[in-house]
Amino acid sequence: MSVRFVTGNEGKAREAQTYLEGITSVEQIEYDYTEIQSDSLEEIAAHGAREAYEELGATDPVLVGDAGLFVDALEGFPGPYSAYVEDTVGLERLWRLVSEEENNRAHFKTVLAFADGERTETFEGRVSGTIVAPRGEGGFGYDPIFEYNGQTFAEMSTEEKNAISHRGRALAEFSEWLAAQE
């Protein structure tokens, strides 16, 4: 069996292959599934996985991921709307908004959805930290304003970030589940 990971990001596909080594192979597939509007990453990822499975020929299972930044002081905003907020508001303005709050705690969350035509299963990974003034040159998205153990994600190497990442935690949960299915 091969799992088709629906992503345009080769790095995500390589990371998935690392977690699934010895369990299954991973094939990166680019497919622009419908991203429904929902406050739930689980609903968004599960819908995308079911659609991708059907539209890509209903053969090998698919894996779809969705992620977001959830800021405590903003009641979880931007959450599932993180990409849109980054594109329209920007991380600098989000930082300024949060800097006025007493509570600057936040977490990144990834939900992976697996669909094989018979079932759709979801797997969650999260990492907690704080929102800080932008620092660092690496990473992407909100990495310069998300601090974990004294470093922003943008200050970490790819290896350091992957070792504690929300996506990595979701992939670990998925790989354990998939291995138990054999």
C-alpha positions in Angstrom: 0.0 0.0 0.0 1.1 3.5 -0.7 -0.4 6.7 0.9 -0.9 9.6 -1.4 0.0 12.8 0.6 -2.0 15.7 -1.0 0.4 18.6 -0.7 2.3 21.0 -3.0 5.1 21.1 -0.4 7.9 18.6 -1.1 9.3 19.1 2.4 6.1 18.0 4.0 6.1 14.9 1.9 9.7 14.1 2.9 8.8 14.6 6.5 5.8 12.2 6.1 8.1 9.6 4.5 10.4 9.8 7.5 7.6 9.0 9.9 6.2 6.3 7.7 9.4 4.6 6.9 9.0 0.8 7.2 5.2 1.1 7.3 4.2 2.4 3.9 5.5 4.5 1.0 4.4 8.1 0.5 3.6 9.6 -2.8 3.3 13.3 -3.1 0.2 14.4 -5.0 -0.8 17.9 -5.9 -4.5 18.4 -6.0 -6.4 21.5 -5.2 -9.3 20.2 -3.1 -12.1 22.4 -1.9 -11.2 23.9 1.4 -14.6 24.3 3.2 -15.1 27.2 5.5 -15.2 25.9 9.1 -13.9 26.7 12.5 -12.8 23.1 12.8 -9.5 21.9 11.3 -10.9 18.4 11.6 -13.8 19.1 9.4 -11.7 20.9 6.8 -9.1 18.2 6.6 -11.6 15.3 6.6 -13.7 16.9 3.8 -10.5 17.5 1.8 -9.4 13.9 2.3 -12.7 12.4 1.2 -12.9 14.7 -1.9 -9.3 14.0 -2.8 -9.7 10.2 -2.5 -12.8 10.3 -4.8 -11.4 12.8 -7.3 -8.0 11.0 -7.6 -9.5 7.7 -8.6 -10.6 6.1 -5.4 -7.6 3.7 -5.3 -4.8 4.2 -2.8 -5.6 6.1 0.4 -4.9 9.8 0.8 -3.6 12.0 3.6 -4.6 15.6 3.8 -3.4 18.1 6.4 -4.7 21.5 7.6 -3.0 23.7 10.2 -3.5 26.9 12.0 -2.2 29.3 14.7 -4.5 29.6 17.7 -4.0 32.7 19.9 -5.5 32.4 23.4 -6.1 36.1 23.9 -8.0 36.2 20.5 -10.1 33.2 21.4 -8.3 31.0 19.0 -8.1 33.4 16.1 -6.8 33.1 13.4 -7.1 29.3 13.7 -8.3 27.7 10.5 -8.1 31.1 8.8 -4.4 31.5 9.4 -3.3 31.5 5.8 -5.9 34.1 4.9 -5.0 36.3 7.8 -1.3 36.0 7.1 -1.9 37.1 3.4 -4.3 40.0 4.3 -3.3 41.2 7.8 0.3 40.0 8.0 2.2 38.6 10.9 3.6 42.0 12.0 0.0 43.4 12.5 -1.1 40.2 14.3 1.9 40.5 16.6 1.0 44.2 17.4 -2.6 43.1 18.2 -1.4 40.4 20.5 1.3 42.5 22.1 -1.4 44.7 23.7 -2.8 41.7 25.6 -1.7 40.3 28.9 -1.9 36.7 27.6 0.3 36.0 24.6 0.0 32.2 24.7 -0.8 30.4 21.5 -0.4 27.0 19.8 0.1 25.7 16.4 -2.2 22.8 15.5 -2.1 20.4 12.6 -4.9 17.9 11.7 -4.1 15.1 9.3 -7.0 13.3 7.7 -6.7 9.8 6.2 -9.3 8.5 3.8 -9.4 5.1 2.1 -13.0 5.0 0.9 -14.2 3.0 3.9 -13.3 5.4 6.6 -11.9 8.8 7.4 -9.6 9.1 10.4 -8.1 12.3 11.8 -4.8 12.8 13.8 -3.9 15.9 15.7 -0.5 17.4 16.6 0.0 20.6 18.5 2.8 22.7 20.0 2.3 25.4 22.5 4.3 28.6 22.8 4.0 32.4 22.9 3.5 35.2 20.4 6.6 37.6 20.4 8.0 40.4 18.3 9.3 39.0 15.0 12.8 37.4 15.1 14.8 35.0 13.0 15.4 34.5 9.3 14.3 30.9 8.7 10.9 29.2 8.4 7.8 30.6 6.9 4.4 32.0 7.8 4.1 32.8 11.5 7.5 31.2 12.4 9.1 34.6 13.2 6.5 35.5 15.9 6.0 32.0 17.5 8.4 31.3 20.3 9.0 27.9 21.8 11.4 27.4 24.7 13.1 30.8 24.1 13.5 30.6 20.3 11.1 31.5 17.5 10.5 28.8 14.9 12.3 31.2 12.5 15.4 31.0 14.7 15.5 27.2 14.6 17.0 25.0 12.0 14.7 22.8 10.0 15.8 19.8 12.0 15.2 21.5 15.3 11.7 22.7 14.2 10.7 19.3 12.8 11.7 17.6 16.0 9.0 19.5 17.9 6.6 20.5 15.2 2.8 20.1 15.3 2.9 18.4 11.9 5.5 16.0 13.2 3.4 15.2 16.2 0.4 14.5 14.0 2.5 12.3 11.7 3.8 10.4 14.7 0.2 9.7 15.8 -0.8 8.7 12.3 2.2 6.4 11.8 1.4 4.6 15.1 -2.2 4.1 14.0 -1.3 3.0 10.5 1.3 0.5 11.8 -1.4 -1.0 14.1 -3.7 -1.5 11.1 -1.4 -4.0 9.4 
